[in-house]
Amino acid sequence: MENTALQIGEIANRSGVSVDTVRYYEKLKILPTAPRTSSGYRMFPSKAVEQIKFIKQAQELGFSLDEIKKLMASGGAEECERVRDLLQTKIAEIDEQIKKMKLFRKTLANHLCVCNTELQEKGAKAQCPVHFEIEK
């Protein structure tokens, strides 16, 4: 991406978020404060588009804005160790979610198999063998 300065509306448009979202990220210091022109317009570096896309993707994967802020900070070895620890924790959380999802997928696949068997054997007279009891 070129190294040009873009106004907030263009940054928002290119990154798929609202102008208010860009302002919010700037307020939280997740994005660096954009310098302003003499007429008061914020001028963001074009790399802000990729930063915002990263923020949104990280949010979708369960990172909090505070965690994302820590990931995006730059600093020395001590900060790098904190980022590493955060990444290790998140990877472990994702691995646990994947494990749960695989188990649930197996359960759903078993239910599907039972339904297919019932429908093949009894056709229009089939009774759904999969029941989920909801406690009241």
N, C-alpha and C positions, 0 to 999 in steps of 0.2 A: 504494500500500500504506500502511496506517495506520502511525503513528509510535509503536508500542508496543514494549515489551520482551518478548522471548520466551525461554523456557528452551531449553537446548541440544537437547533431544529434539524440540521443536516446530520449531526451525530445521532440524534434520536431516530431519525428516519432510517439511516443506514444500519443501525443496530437493532431496529425493531422494537423500540421501547418508546414511552412517552417522554416529552420534554421534562415533565415533573419527575420522572424516574431518574433522568440524568442529573437533575438538580439535587435530588435526594442522595444519590451516590456521591456527589461532590460534597454535599453537606456532611455526610458521614465520613468523608475523607477516604472513601474507597477509590474514588477517582481523584487525581490531583486537582487542586483548585486551578481553574482555567484563567489565564490572564484576560483582561478586558481591553477592548479598544477604547480610544478616547471618547467614543459615543456610548460606551457601557456594554457593548456586546461581548459575551463570553466567546473566546476563541480556543477551541480544543484541538489538540494535536490529532491527526487522523488515526493514530494508534488507539485512541479512546474507543473507537468502534469495536475493535477486537477485544479490548478490555471489558467492555460492557457485554459483549457476547459471551465471554468467559464467565463473567459474574452470573448471567442468566443461566448458563449451563450448569454451573456449580450449584446454584439455588435449586434447579430442577432435580439435582442428584442429592439434595438433602443438606447442603452446606448452609449454615446461617450466614448472614451478612457479616457478622463479627469474625467468623472463621475465614470468610473470603477476604476480608480486609487483612487478616494476618498472612494469608497466602500471597497476597499481592504486594506486601511490603518488601522493601529491599533493605538489606543490612548485612551485618557481619556474621561470624560463625555462630554466635549465641542465638541470633534470630533464625538462622538457617536450621539450627537444631530444633527450635520450636516448630518451624514449618514442617520439618521431617517428622516430628512426633505427631503433629496434627494429621499429616498425610497417612501415617501408619495407622492411626486410630480410625480414620475414615475408610481406609481400605479394609480394615477388619470389620467395620460396620457393614460395608457393602457386601463383603464375603458372607456375612451372616444373613443378610437379606436374600442373597442369591440362594443360599442353602434352604431358607424357608420357602422361597418361591418354587424351588425344584420339588420340595416335598408336597407343596400344595398342588403343583402341576400333576404330580403322580396321582394324587387323590382324585383330581378332576378327570384324568385320563381313565382311571378305574371306573368312575361313575359313567363316563361316556361309553365304555365297553359294555357295562351292564345294561345301559339304555339301548344300545344297538342290538344286543342279544335279545332283549325283551321285544323290541320292535320286529326283529327278523322272525322270531318264533311265533308271535301272536298277532302281528299286523295291527289292524284296526281295533282289536280287542285288548291291546297291550295296556297294562297298568304301570305307570312309571314306578320303577323300583327304587328310585333315588328320592329320599325324603329328608328334608332338613327340618329338624324340630326347632322351633323358635320359642324360647322361654318367655313367658309373659310376666 
